[in-house]
Amino acid sequence: MISLRQFIQRLRRVRWHNTLVAVLLIVAIPVGFRVWPHDPLRSWLPSSTAVYDADGRLLRLTLASDQRYRLWVPLRDISSAVTDGVLLHEDRWFYWHPGFNAFGLLRGAWVTYVRGGHPQGGSTITMQLARLLWKLDTRSPRGKIVQIARAVQLELYYSKRDILEAYLNDAPYGRNVEGVGAASLAYFGKSPDRLSLPEALTLAVIPQDPSRRLQADATSGDAVIDQWLAASRNRLFARWVSRHPEDKSAQPLFDLPLRLRSLSRLPFEAPHFVEQILAARRLEGGGDMRVTTTLDLRLQHSLERQVRQYVEHAGDRGIRNAAALLIDTRDMGVKAMVGSADYFDSSIAGQVNGTLAKRSPGSTLKPFIYALGFDQGVLHPQTVLRDVPTAFGPYTPENFDGHFLGPVTATQALIRSRNIPAVYVASRLASPNLYQFLRDAGVSRMASESHYGLALVLGGGEVTMQELGGLYAMLANRGSLKPLRMLASEPQTSGTRVLSDEATFMTMDMLRQNPRPDDAIAAQSSRLPIYWKTGTSWSFRDAWTAGSFGPYVLVIWIGNFDGSGNPAFVGVEAAAPLFFRIADALRAERPGLAEPIRRNPANLRRVSICLASGDLPNAWCPQLGTTWFIPGKSPIKVSTVHRPVVIDSATGKPACPPFDPAHTRTEVYEYWPSDLQRVFAQAGMARRTPPPLPDCQGGAQFAGDPPRITSPVRGTTYTMRASRIGEERIAFTATTDASSRQLYWFVDNAYLGSAPTGQSLMWQPERTGKFVVRVVDDQGRSDSRPLSIAADL
């Protein structure tokens, strides 16, 4: 039997344990609510998206999915004047009550129901947030009880900081603006951490009566704070000064009129650029609601102004639409994008983003053909190419002007946009060819290689302005292909090398020599070089100019989104003037604009050449020049165009050895191939014809070039109807050295016949199969190639 003292001690221990258990339960219940999985308050209501340029200027504030301007801003990014002002004005006991303030509720009930005064709810910030989140009707006692219960629920699940942050982001600020983040952008054009004290305290008092405290100014369209809102704000400032006496000096600011920008004046900048970003975000699904881009709004305005003025000026030529894209090659950021001449003009489908449209690029791809040729040892910048009528199998390209220039250097062929030389260089490419290069460079939605053939060289495929801009930026970055960046958060990459440093340097040097289409003396005297190329698509549907200057790549497109053509849509006449207008404007606006420092490639040499042939000069070449040369890659041979012929002084004909210096003289003749001789003759360019050499001079003269078969075309299968085998004919032609006079043709070593140089020989095959065609000129020089003939049933 225990004593009374022991019983009391045990009773005390039980009471102590019960008290401890009770305390633990009291603590565990709110902790349990807090740690129990629940959605963050940020996810309760949809948010707008604020898109900024690289310098923090607002481009657009979008509507949330519920058609409200609501932009979530973390509490740390909201001015303390706003948070402190809201607490001082609405809920001074916020950090001490459990979600409701009993004194405030009783006072509100007394004023509303007993005294019959203006209704007062006595709501705390937590209760107001509950009303906003659950869409509560709190005008009745029952609704107020539900509001209190929801407020307690919020206090159990979330911290005070979370609740205050959510309230500041969801509170009403007039019209369809909710949250201090959207309100500060919409009304003051600044982020909530940059608000002045008058602006901050104005936002602190608006949520108490947002619909009655903003009035529209009929003259400007802006909202002005009325006398009641100003009085409420000033009363708050008086209380503010009692707590922050150091801000008393701000009193004069509160005497000034305060205007709130109208929602109709919210920024709507760079619409095509912003919409491309927003579309990408929708595909990716969410992300940060504050988006910082690579765009420079000042450059954007400059491009928009130039495009608008140019289209207005060129409207009499049927030019109504244009697009422009500006890329900074240093970080691959898109600095400006004009997707159409006027976003709001439905007659030109202005809302279409022209920089994303697949269009024929015309000749703007030619620089990459030459760059590939440099890398594969096909040519160098001064290699002489043949601008003569040429068939590449079934494909017979023509020049834009319908004329042929004969021998042209690779540089002149590029800057004068000659088609035949470009197709010839493309036909000589191995791996990669142009198709493989474009595919590897990320050009999307390409058809099969056989679909394009060599027509791809002259714009037979389609690219977007953004793809073309990336390719020209690759040239400026010396062969390193990098993706375009539109978001500041996107990482910069070192890129993928697709062309050599040497090849891109030589290509850029060729583009630099392209003369401007105007007579801008001031621009020509500028030290800032411009590298550029034009393009015109078939049927005059698209006019292009693409190039680089300083750190920028600029791409210009002129055309119609419906694909209709216009004879005025010629690259050099329609797109180039706008290109140079923009380039000149940017150089004027930014006098310090300079090209990034890029060193010359180490493996590049300057060598002497014979200008007539582009080859290393022989002893008789009259005019010498220089060219860039890649040792180990660039083609190297001695020129054979200029050759000496020993002439008998008495007869004026070639002499036979031994030569008597007293009765002979040496004359130098130009030995041009037969196809170039025809072009010279058609152009009226007189060339002295070399005399026929006697057999005795064979060992004393240059060997000359062998004939080159041009038909049948290498790698082509000729298809004939089975019923017409033995009737249909194939033309055999070849280009010959100037010393040749007669060609002899063979098929599988069987003699077929002869023809003078410059003329064709027709052959009627008697069967299908594979053959070897061989030609020999009268100097014993020869060429051969395989020929396949198939039957079409």
PyMOL commands that set and color helices and strands:
alter all, ss='L'
color gray80, all
select helices_A, chain A and resi 4-35+41-43+75-77+80-90+102-114+125-134+141-157+160-170+180-188+197-208+227-243+245-254+263-265+271-284+297-317+346-348+354-356+362-375+410-415+419-428+434-440+449-458+465-476+501-512+521-524+538-540+571-589+674-682+695-697+722-724
alter helices_A, ss='H'
color red, helices_A
select strands_A, chain A and resi 50-52+58-61+69-70+177-178+214-216+223-225+259-260+290-292+322-328+333-338+384-387+406-409+480-481+496-497+530-536+542-549+552-559+605-610+624-629+642-648+664-670+708-711+717-721+730-735+742-747+750-756+761-763+769-777+782-792
alter strands_A, ss='S'
color yellow, strands_A
deselect
rebuild
show_as cartoon
